[in-house]
């Protein structure tokens, strides 16, 4: 009897058709589906990449925030006693030389007395201000100080002095009695006025100075040379006070012609500021002019005609004040050759690096060079001020910001430009970007 194998599945017998063909066609469909999904995802990714906004170019500063003018410190004829300091108004100073402890100020204290009066009763140039009437108590104080051989100016009861005239009396013949009169007129009492003086000193950064009276007669009124340099600078910054301290003489109602105790004023370019003398020592806060080549990058007041200011404190000897005046004039004359124009930035100097997507970094350079009035040891500050947002592309020479250079009140602003073009990122970079 023949075998009957018909009960076996057909695909088992032949190896063809049935479930095998169905499995193969299903796998093919799945592969095609995966491929289509991948292509669609790739297209979506490419579209998203192309539509993504690239980051804006950024700049990184490549100059230090500060640097020091190189070279050896100037050699100057410092006094062999007391303390001294010298510098240029609006630029800086050499710092304290000599005694660091506070020294009796004598009438140099009247610089801050005048500053308080001008703060409380401002005067415009050419104006005289309110009238101050001399009282019987003012006359009695004058007579008492005269008997004590203090520095005074004659006054009479009922005499009327304008504020400007009273300041002249304070600063030119250095009248101690007028210092007291101004203090009482301004604050109602000497003690209240002295509190204002100490507040003014604190505001000016005069941390080593203490005032006990408005005239400087009190031995407790003491200060350092750098502090008095700050006071002198504040006096010279006020046009009315600067005018007064530069006067060799003045004419007042009762006293008549009064002469500046600073006998050097008006000679050899000396323009102020205040003397002070007691048997304990002579003091001199001085100022004078010096001429330098001008530069358009700086204020004319600094670059072409800067003002030298200095302080001499605590000069001893048989004649302390003449000793202080001589020491001040010697120091002023020597220092006049110290301030010079120093290069602090070169034209074309790289000051920043621009980083843009899709290309090599591009240098940002200074459009011009800068010179500042300075001397070795002074610190120069640099600050890069970038444009708020750089465009994605720009040509060579495009201004990416400004470099601000400062030394004291000297200030120069230099354009900073790209040394090469920056281009927007291309298609390849956008597609490769992660």
Order of alpha helices (4+ residues) and beta strands (2+ residues): alpha-alpha-beta-beta-beta-beta-beta-beta-alpha-beta-alpha-beta-alpha-alpha-alpha-beta-alpha-alpha-beta-beta-beta-beta-alpha-beta-alpha-beta-beta-beta-beta-beta-beta-beta-alpha
